[in-house]
Amino acid sequence: MNYIHSTIAQLKNSSPAQCEFYQAVEEVLESLEPILENSEKYKKNAIIQRLVEPERQIMFRVPWVDDEGNIQVNKGYRIEFNSALGPYKGGLRFHPSVNASIIKFLGFEQIFKNALTGLPIGGGKGGANFDPKGRSDAEIMRFCQSFMNELYRHIGPTTDVPAGDIGVGAREIGYLFGQYKRLTGRYEGVLTGKSLLWGGSLVRKEATGYGAVYFADYMLQARGDSLQGKRCLVSGAGNVAIYAMEKLYQMGATPVSCSDSRGTVYHESGIDLNLIKYLKEQSRDCLSIYKQTHPDAIYIPVNDYPKDGHAVWRFNAAAAFPCATQNELTQADANALLSGGCLLVSEGANMPSTKEAIDCFIAAKIAYGPGKAANAGGVATSQLEMAQNASMQSWTFEEVDEKLKQIMKNIFVTANDTATEFGEPGNLLLGANIAGFRRVADAMIEQGVV
């Protein structure tokens, strides 16, 4: 459609050199053609043009002092993308790769992901090009305090509620919250992913990984199958990957791989989850140590990866769970997965598959769960944490897990029903994009030109 292409062209002109952002926008807009071509109200209200522009973009410097007394300077971001459905909601990412394009693509995806949950939350994202790896707790604390010295002006429990993401876990959330409380004098649910000691929610740490597995099982159930007995490939070794593997074991499947920034572990008999938890949650070591206690495992360093993709996807398995980062699964990886008998891909990370890889999955008609649907369990449980904070309650693990499971089922049913409505049953990418768009767009129209 001409106006979709012209919108993308205008975006590239007004926001140059933001490739990841363009990729996210193009993927969504191309899926929306079936609804846009038969609905004048979205064109008349310039919904597409308004959706692709954030309501607010905040960029700031973050000066801090390292342990040697040297002054360091990083760049901080908060993109408040869309508040039609509720307060901006989305994580903070601390990683050296962070730039405006990464944050905008994540914020744009967050709009539709949050809409799919059915909960009253808008879309946003933030972070900094700061690398917590190798830094002392004192350095991370000083960085977080400096970051919050600017961010606190823009957030609040009914305006913008950040959470964690890559590089931002319970430790970082604690330092950020402490500085917010010191600056404002308010003890309120302004951040999610907090410690259970002071307002956090059970299941939040596990939620994204658990949710991706629940979503996968719903996809298979719709095809008369289940995860029971399936061998599964998982990428990543952070919260999402660890708790996806935990839930896979609980559901009778066997995760046989995981990865970090330095390499991939493949263990035919099944990943030793307790060891991975120790390496990544306690000792903070790299996965190469895994072979010291499991000599039958295979470790592949990054330098030995195939030139056209990632080693983690080059083994045979029935299901794949990309849980690391964006564009980690290429067209060559997709072809390798399909040749190895892969029946399902459930994305625990944000936009982990390239466009070409996604095209392969959809053409092969396997069960494909796009990130905005399959990994929405994390933000959904963040909203459950907000609800507990607002009502000054604390729910049990079983209560939160049951709510999470039901939310993931609702997302699957919504995406699946919408895909069927638009003539492509089983195409959950189309269904998720249209369902999320329709909810946000209709709210925007009802609220006027804002």
Secondary structure, DSSP 8 states (H G I E B T S, - for coil): -HHHHHHHHHHHHHS-S-HHHHHHHHHHHHHTHHHHTT-HHHHHTTHHHHHTS-SEEEEEEEEEE-TTS-EEEEEEEEEEEE-SSSSEEEEEEE-TT--HHHHHHHHHHHHHHHHHTTSS-EEEEEEES---TT--HHHHHHHHHHHHHHHGGG-BTTTEEEE-BTTB-HHHHHHHHHHHHHHH---S--SSS--GGGT--TTHHHHHHHHHHHHHHHHHHTTT--STT-EEEE---SHHHHHHHHHHHHTT-EE-EEEETTEEEE-TT---HHHHHIIIIIS---GGGHHHH-TTSEEEEGGGS-TTS-GGGSS--SEEE--S-TT-B-HHHHHHHHHTT--EEE--SSS-B-HHHHHHHHHHT-EEE-HHHHTTHHHHHHHHHHHHHHHT----HHHHHHHHHHHHHHHHHHHHHHHHHTT-TT-HHHHHHHHHHHHHHHHHHHT---
